[in-house]
Amino acid sequence: MFWKKKKKKEYSDDDGRTISNMNVEGMPWYSPNKEEDDEKKKKMDELKVTRKEKRAMIFGAYLAYLPMFLICIAAFTIVFLLLYFWVS
C-alpha cells in the first residue's frame, strides 16, 4: 500500500562512519557551518511546542504577512482598473 513506509536497507558492513566529507564548496548542498546547523537542529528538536502554541505561531506569521499581501492585491486591482478604463 502507498501509505506504508519502506524499510531502510540495512547492510552488515555499515558501521555508520563517514569515509569522505561530501560537503564540498560549489556543490548545491554545501553548508559552510554544517556542525553549527546540526546543533541548532538538535536544539529545535528538543524544544517541545504544544499544538496551541504552534497554531499561535502560524497565526502570528500570517498576521505579519497580511499587510504586504493586501498591498499587492490593492496594486493589482489599481492596475487592472486603470487598464480597464483606459482600453474601454
N, C-alpha and C positions, 0 to 999 in steps of 0.2 A: 504494500500500500504506500501511497505517496507521503503520508504523514509520519511514517516510521523513520527514525534516524538510522543512517547507515553506520554500521560499526566500523571503527577505525582499524585498519590493518595493524597488527602487532608483529613485529619482527623480533626473532630471538636474539639477534646480534646487535640490536639497538639499545645502547645504554643511556641515550639522551644527551650525550656530549655534542658540542658543535665543533666540527672539524675545521671549517673555514668561515670567517666572518663575511657574510654576504651584504653587509651594509656598506656598499661602495659608493663613493661620491659620483654623481652623474646618473645613477640608476633611479627609476621612478619611486622606489620605496626607500630611498636614502633618508636617514634621520640622524643628524649630527649629534643629538642629545638623547640617544636611544636609552641609556641607563636612567637618566632623569625622567624620561617619559614613562618608563616601566614603573618607576617608583610612584609617580603621580597616579598611574592607573591602579596600582595596588591600594593606594590610599583611598581612591574613589570607590573601589570595590568594597573596602571595609566600611565605608560610610553607609549607614542604614537609613534610608529615606522611606517614610510611610507613603501610602497611596495618596493620602490627603495632601501631604507636603509636595509630592511630585505634581499633582494637579495644580496646586497653587503656583509652583514654579513655571509650569507651562502657561498658565493663565497670565502670569506676570510678563512672560516673554511676548505673548500675543498683544498685551496692552502696550508694550514698548514699541512694537512694530506697527501698531494701529495708525498712528498719525502719518507715518510715511506712506502706508497703504492708501489712506484716504487722500493724501496729496496727489498720489499717482492717478487714482481714479478721477479726481477732480480735473487734473491736467488733461487726461484723455477725453473727458467729457467736454471741456472747453474747446479742445482742438476739433473734436467731432462736430460740435455746434458751429464753430467758425467755418469749417469746410462745408457743412450742410447749407448754411445761409449764403455762403459765397458762391457755391456752384448753382444753387437754385434761383 
